[in-house]
Amino acid sequence: MIKKIVIAAVLCVGFLMPVAAQKDAKAKELLDKSSAALAQAGDISAYFTLHVKDEINRTNQVFDGTILMKGNKFQIDTPDRNIYFDGKTQWIYQKSYKEVNITQPAGEEIQALNPKSIFAVYKKNCNYKYMGTKTDIKMRKVQEVSIFPQKGEIAQITVQINDADYFPVSFHIFYKNKIENIIHINKYQTKQNFSDSQFVFDGKQYPDAEVIDLR
């Protein structure tokens, strides 16, 4: 399920298309400013809460996690697994099974995990719409924008952008398979200095891990 995070997803495409068939200038302005704010922040660590809703199986999961971001690299730590992505290869370590799966994920999987990647989505094969001024769960003034990818598994991404600094504070991702990810960013730390090794799985730290190479 963690592959469907986040850090971008579920409504019927037929329902969405009438709303999505446009490129809203106000939405683009906000997305451009938020994308620029993330780019100028350098290496970032963030603390998030993820709510995963599966409409078909009628399940709900809520958990906290952290993410480190450096360019297109990221490392995610959640209660049940760690995910590492070095720009090409991804390692998912399942804590309870002591198992690590190695893959070279498709672009859409990365978009659903890395907030910086989500902001690359709207620049190609997407429509977007400004949804207005809202109040987020912390009672802050935010601007809401919805993105409608024209291809892939993701039907809609709704982003709330902090009105004060243009940082994204939540993502509501709708997948076509009736799964929703709701990600709230609780805190950012910017201008960090991460080494590239932090985005690579270190087998020496997990000597008992079973390695499953799916590349």
VEXVO-107397 format. One record per residue (C-alpha): residue number from 1; residue in three letters; x, y, z negated. Coordinates in Angstrom, 3 decimals, always signed. Each point is the difference from the previous one (the first is absolute). Last residue first. Layout:
BEGIN
+-----+--------+----------+----------+----------+
| num | residu |       px |       py |       pz |
+-----+--------+----------+----------+----------+
| NUM |    ALA |        X |        Y |        Z |
...
+-----+--------+----------+----------+----------+
This chain:
BEGIN
+-----+--------+----------+----------+----------+
| num | residu |       px |       py |       pz |
+-----+--------+----------+----------+----------+
| 215 |    ARG |  +14.530 |   -5.495 |  +11.448 |
| 214 |    LEU |   -1.906 |   -2.067 |   -2.566 |
| 213 |    ASP |   +2.941 |   -0.762 |   -2.311 |
| 212 |    ILE |   -1.270 |   -1.620 |   -3.194 |
| 211 |    VAL |   +2.545 |   +0.343 |   -2.826 |
| 210 |    GLU |   -0.752 |   -1.769 |   -3.290 |
| 209 |    ALA |   +1.130 |   +2.230 |   -2.861 |
| 208 |    ASP |   +2.058 |   -1.542 |   -2.797 |
| 207 |    PRO |   +3.009 |   +2.306 |   +0.447 |
| 206 |    TYR |   -2.180 |   +3.134 |   -0.168 |
| 205 |    GLN |   +2.396 |   +2.881 |   -0.741 |
| 204 |    LYS |   +2.611 |   -1.530 |   +2.295 |
| 203 |    GLY |   -2.617 |   -0.137 |   +2.765 |
| 202 |    ASP |   +0.071 |   +3.778 |   +0.338 |
| 201 |    PHE |   -2.943 |   +1.047 |   +2.154 |
| 200 |    VAL |   +0.921 |   +3.097 |   +2.002 |
| 199 |    PHE |   -1.531 |   +3.438 |   -0.525 |
| 198 |    GLN |   +2.119 |   +0.898 |   -3.028 |
| 197 |    SER |   +3.112 |   -0.797 |   +2.060 |
| 196 |    ASP |   -0.590 |   +3.132 |   +2.094 |
| 195 |    SER |   +0.953 |   +2.127 |   -3.006 |
| 194 |    PHE |   -2.633 |   +2.317 |   -1.427 |
| 193 |    ASN |   +0.570 |   +3.669 |   -0.743 |
| 192 |    GLN |   -3.190 |   +1.656 |   -1.221 |
| 191 |    LYS |   -1.111 |   +3.397 |   +1.268 |
| 190 |    THR |   -3.615 |   -0.624 |   -1.031 |
| 189 |    GLN |   -1.742 |   -1.669 |   -2.944 |
| 188 |    TYR |   -3.712 |   -0.491 |   +0.664 |
| 187 |    LYS |   -2.790 |   -0.877 |   -2.436 |
| 186 |    ASN |   -3.423 |   -1.651 |   -0.121 |
| 185 |    ILE |   -0.372 |   -0.810 |   +3.683 |
| 184 |    HIS |   -3.463 |   -1.571 |   +0.330 |
| 183 |    ILE |   -0.347 |   -2.793 |   +2.532 |
| 182 |    ILE |   -3.390 |   -1.382 |   +1.042 |
| 181 |    ASN |   +0.387 |   -3.060 |   +2.197 |
| 180 |    GLU |   -3.112 |   -1.330 |   +1.722 |
| 179 |    ILE |   -0.584 |   -3.421 |   +1.523 |
| 178 |    LYS |   -2.927 |   -0.536 |   +2.384 |
| 177 |    ASN |   +2.013 |   -1.704 |   +2.789 |
| 176 |    LYS |   +0.056 |   +3.251 |   +2.017 |
| 175 |    TYR |   +2.197 |   +1.578 |   -2.641 |
| 174 |    PHE |   -0.838 |   +3.188 |   -1.913 |
| 173 |    ILE |   +2.784 |   +1.904 |   -1.776 |
| 172 |    HIS |   -0.778 |   +2.588 |   -2.656 |
| 171 |    PHE |   +3.225 |   +1.907 |   -0.667 |
| 170 |    SER |   +0.559 |   +2.278 |   -2.961 |
| 169 |    VAL |   +2.245 |   +2.823 |   -1.226 |
| 168 |    PRO |   +1.619 |   +1.130 |   +3.249 |
| 167 |    PHE |   +2.449 |   +2.871 |   -0.607 |
| 166 |    TYR |   -1.126 |   +3.307 |   +1.488 |
| 165 |    ASP |   +1.470 |   +2.020 |   -2.907 |
| 164 |    ALA |   -2.979 |   +1.763 |   -1.608 |
| 163 |    ASP |   -2.968 |   -1.344 |   +1.991 |
| 162 |    ASN |   +0.973 |   -3.571 |   -0.773 |
| 161 |    ILE |   -0.876 |   -2.143 |   +3.014 |
| 160 |    GLN |   -2.683 |   -2.709 |   -0.098 |
| 159 |    VAL |   +0.393 |   -2.521 |   +2.815 |
| 158 |    THR |   -2.722 |   -2.128 |   +1.595 |
| 157 |    ILE |   +1.347 |   -2.775 |   +2.204 |
| 156 |    GLN |   -2.417 |   -1.696 |   +2.404 |
| 155 |    ALA |   -0.413 |   -3.142 |   +2.088 |
| 154 |    ILE |   +3.326 |   -1.714 |   -0.646 |
| 153 |    GLU |   +0.483 |   -3.354 |   +1.714 |
| 152 |    GLY |   +1.613 |   +1.309 |   +3.170 |
| 151 |    LYS |   -0.824 |   +2.641 |   +2.590 |
| 150 |    GLN |   -1.841 |   +3.326 |   +0.183 |
| 149 |    PRO |   +1.075 |   +1.151 |   -3.467 |
| 148 |    PHE |   -2.603 |   +2.276 |   -1.662 |
| 147 |    ILE |   +1.484 |   +2.451 |   -2.516 |
| 146 |    SER |   -2.163 |   +1.719 |   -2.631 |
| 145 |    VAL |   +1.076 |   +3.221 |   -1.716 |
| 144 |    GLU |   -0.810 |   +1.275 |   -3.475 |
| 143 |    GLN |   +1.363 |   +3.209 |   -1.531 |
| 142 |    VAL |   +0.569 |   -0.095 |   -3.744 |
| 141 |    LYS |   -0.880 |   +2.139 |   -3.017 |
| 140 |    ARG |   +1.068 |   -1.844 |   -3.140 |
| 139 |    MET |   -2.443 |   -1.685 |   -2.377 |
| 138 |    LYS |   +2.413 |   -2.865 |   -0.710 |
| 137 |    ILE |   -2.301 |   -2.414 |   +1.865 |
| 136 |    ASP |   +0.053 |   +2.320 |   +3.027 |
| 135 |    THR |   -2.214 |   +3.026 |   +0.684 |
| 134 |    LYS |   -0.936 |   +0.590 |   +3.646 |
| 133 |    THR |   +0.439 |   +2.603 |   +2.753 |
| 132 |    GLY |   -1.127 |   -1.131 |   +3.452 |
| 131 |    MET |   -0.085 |   -3.122 |   +2.163 |
| 130 |    TYR |   +2.412 |   +1.122 |   +2.723 |
| 129 |    LYS |   -0.092 |   -2.573 |   +2.797 |
| 128 |    TYR |   +2.598 |   -2.127 |   +1.730 |
| 127 |    ASN |   +0.431 |   -1.939 |   +3.235 |
| 126 |    CYS |   +2.828 |   -2.433 |   +0.462 |
| 125 |    ASN |   +2.129 |   -1.581 |   +2.713 |
| 124 |    LYS |   +3.134 |   +1.920 |   -1.022 |
| 123 |    LYS |   +0.857 |   +2.738 |   -2.489 |
| 122 |    TYR |   -2.591 |   -1.144 |   -2.551 |
| 121 |    VAL |   +1.970 |   -3.133 |   -0.843 |
| 120 |    ALA |   +3.287 |   +1.681 |   -0.943 |
| 119 |    PHE |   -1.550 |   +1.217 |   -3.237 |
| 118 |    ILE |   -0.735 |   -3.570 |   -1.025 |
| 117 |    SER |   +3.682 |   -0.747 |   +0.380 |
| 116 |    LYS |   +0.885 |   +2.479 |   -2.742 |
| 115 |    PRO |   -2.587 |   -1.593 |   -2.275 |
| 114 |    ASN |   +1.711 |   -3.411 |   +0.432 |
| 113 |    LEU |   -1.956 |   -3.211 |   -0.380 |
| 112 |    ALA |   -2.845 |   +0.047 |   +2.531 |
| 111 |    GLN |   +2.157 |   +1.646 |   +2.627 |
| 110 |    ILE |   +2.530 |   -2.793 |   -0.448 |
| 109 |    GLU |   -2.611 |   -2.637 |   +0.798 |
| 108 |    GLU |   -1.067 |   +2.045 |   +3.033 |
| 107 |    GLY |   +3.543 |   +0.079 |   +1.373 |
| 106 |    ALA |   +0.394 |   -3.765 |   +0.071 |
| 105 |    PRO |   +1.995 |   -1.748 |   -2.710 |
| 104 |    GLN |   +3.407 |   -1.661 |   +0.350 |
| 103 |    THR |   -0.469 |   -2.692 |   -2.624 |
| 102 |    ILE |   +1.656 |   -1.581 |   -3.043 |
| 101 |    ASN |   -2.149 |   -1.671 |   -2.666 |
| 100 |    VAL |   +1.465 |   -0.275 |   -3.511 |
|  99 |    GLU |   -1.188 |   -2.542 |   -2.557 |
|  98 |    LYS |   +0.265 |   -0.061 |   -3.774 |
|  97 |    TYR |   -3.651 |   -1.131 |   -0.070 |
|  96 |    SER |   -1.108 |   +2.462 |   -2.713 |
|  95 |    LYS |   +2.195 |   +2.836 |   +1.273 |
|  94 |    GLN |   -0.807 |   -0.245 |   +3.709 |
|  93 |    TYR |   +2.896 |   +1.778 |   +1.728 |
|  92 |    ILE |   -0.941 |   +1.600 |   +3.310 |
|  91 |    TRP |   +3.009 |   +0.760 |   +2.210 |
|  90 |    GLN |   -0.347 |   +2.184 |   +3.086 |
|  89 |    THR |   +2.526 |   +0.444 |   +2.793 |
|  88 |    LYS |   +0.288 |   +2.937 |   +2.398 |
|  87 |    GLY |   +0.075 |   +3.350 |   -1.790 |
|  86 |    ASP |   +1.418 |   -1.410 |   -3.228 |
|  85 |    PHE |   -3.298 |   -1.216 |   -1.438 |
|  84 |    TYR |   -0.224 |   -1.483 |   -3.514 |
|  83 |    ILE |   -3.161 |   -1.208 |   -1.722 |
|  82 |    ASN |   -0.183 |   -1.111 |   -3.623 |
|  81 |    ARG |   -2.838 |   -2.167 |   -1.291 |
|  80 |    ASP |   -2.627 |   -0.746 |   -2.638 |
|  79 |    PRO |   -0.090 |   +3.087 |   -2.234 |
|  78 |    THR |   +0.964 |   +2.376 |   +2.828 |
|  77 |    ASP |   +3.394 |   +1.328 |   +1.168 |
|  76 |    ILE |   +0.318 |   +1.503 |   +3.477 |
|  75 |    GLN |   +3.241 |   +0.783 |   +1.857 |
|  74 |    PHE |   +0.054 |   +2.187 |   +3.071 |
|  73 |    LYS |   +1.992 |   +0.837 |   +3.123 |
|  72 |    ASN |   -1.385 |   +2.194 |   +2.788 |
|  71 |    GLY |   +1.786 |   +3.072 |   -1.356 |
|  70 |    LYS |   +0.809 |   -0.817 |   -3.615 |
|  69 |    MET |   -3.012 |   -0.955 |   -2.090 |
|  68 |    LEU |   -0.217 |   -1.633 |   -3.445 |
|  67 |    ILE |   -3.416 |   -1.319 |   -1.018 |
|  66 |    THR |   -1.454 |   -0.720 |   -3.419 |
|  65 |    GLY |   -2.985 |   -2.058 |   -1.073 |
|  64 |    ASP |   -3.302 |   -0.054 |   -1.828 |
|  63 |    PHE |   -2.807 |   -2.522 |   +0.391 |
|  62 |    VAL |   -3.673 |   -0.312 |   +0.957 |
|  61 |    GLN |   -1.511 |   -3.026 |   +1.712 |
|  60 |    ASN |   -3.587 |   -0.394 |   +1.192 |
|  59 |    THR |   -1.665 |   -3.027 |   +1.557 |
|  58 |    ARG |   -3.275 |   -0.424 |   +1.888 |
|  57 |    ASN |   +1.431 |   -2.550 |   +2.471 |
|  56 |    ILE |   -1.366 |   +1.937 |   +2.993 |
|  55 |    GLU |   +0.333 |   +3.482 |   -1.525 |
|  54 |    ASP |   +3.612 |   -0.409 |   -1.110 |
|  53 |    LYS |   +0.943 |   +3.087 |   -2.026 |
|  52 |    VAL |   +3.628 |   +0.698 |   -0.930 |
|  51 |    HIS |   +0.565 |   +2.827 |   -2.501 |
|  50 |    LEU |   +3.603 |   +1.186 |   -0.168 |
|  49 |    THR |   +1.400 |   +2.325 |   -2.653 |
|  48 |    PHE |   +3.201 |   +1.835 |   +0.855 |
|  47 |    TYR |   +3.322 |   +1.205 |   -1.356 |
|  46 |    ALA |   +2.271 |   +1.665 |   +2.534 |
|  45 |    SER |   +3.720 |   +0.162 |   +0.702 |
|  44 |    ILE |   +1.202 |   +2.202 |   +2.822 |
|  43 |    ASP |   +3.172 |   +0.455 |   +2.045 |
|  42 |    GLY |   -0.081 |   +3.376 |   +1.743 |
|  41 |    ALA |   -2.917 |   +2.314 |   -0.804 |
|  40 |    GLN |   +0.275 |   +1.823 |   +3.340 |
|  39 |    ALA |   -1.495 |   -2.954 |   +1.887 |
|  38 |    LEU |   -2.853 |   -0.330 |   -2.480 |
|  37 |    ALA |   -0.887 |   +3.694 |   +0.256 |
|  36 |    ALA |   +0.262 |   -0.150 |   +3.811 |
|  35 |    SER |   -2.504 |   -2.867 |   +0.190 |
|  34 |    SER |   -2.343 |   +1.930 |   -2.294 |
|  33 |    LYS |   +0.244 |   +3.135 |   +2.137 |
|  32 |    ASP |   -0.556 |   -1.917 |   +3.250 |
|  31 |    LEU |   -2.935 |   -1.891 |   -1.512 |
|  30 |    LEU |   -1.566 |   +3.262 |   -1.152 |
|  29 |    GLU |   +0.356 |   +1.679 |   +3.398 |
|  28 |    LYS |   -1.227 |   -3.117 |   +1.786 |
|  27 |    ALA |   -3.163 |   -0.092 |   -2.109 |
|  26 |    LYS |   -0.687 |   +3.677 |   +0.698 |
|  25 |    ALA |   +0.459 |   -0.573 |   +3.749 |
|  24 |    ASP |   -2.409 |   -2.982 |   +0.077 |
|  23 |    LYS |   +0.818 |   -2.609 |   +2.616 |
|  22 |    GLN |   -3.278 |   -1.598 |   +1.026 |
|  21 |    ALA |   -1.844 |   -3.260 |   +0.560 |
|  20 |    ALA |   +0.240 |   -1.179 |   -3.587 |
|  19 |    VAL |   -3.504 |   +0.837 |   -1.212 |
|  18 |    PRO |   -1.736 |   -1.783 |   +2.862 |
|  17 |    MET |   +2.561 |   -2.833 |   -0.257 |
|  16 |    LEU |   -0.435 |   -0.836 |   -3.657 |
|  15 |    PHE |   -3.240 |   -1.950 |   -0.009 |
|  14 |    GLY |   +1.008 |   -2.125 |   +2.972 |
|  13 |    VAL |   +3.342 |   -0.626 |   -1.620 |
|  12 |    CYS |   -1.659 |   -1.563 |   -3.035 |
|  11 |    LEU |   +1.737 |   +1.116 |   -3.192 |
|  10 |    VAL |   +3.117 |   -1.152 |   -1.864 |
|   9 |    ALA |   +5.089 |   +1.621 |   -0.441 |
|   8 |    ALA |   +4.334 |   +2.209 |   -0.492 |
|   7 |    ILE |   +3.890 |   -0.070 |   -4.708 |
|   6 |    VAL |   -1.234 |   -1.583 |   +0.473 |
|   5 |    ILE |   -0.876 |   -2.830 |   -0.360 |
|   4 |    LYS |   -1.060 |   -2.815 |   +2.346 |
|   3 |    LYS |   +3.190 |   -1.974 |   -0.562 |
|   2 |    ILE |   -0.913 |   -0.009 |   -3.692 |
|   1 |    MET |   -2.872 |   -2.361 |   +0.735 |
+-----+--------+----------+----------+----------+
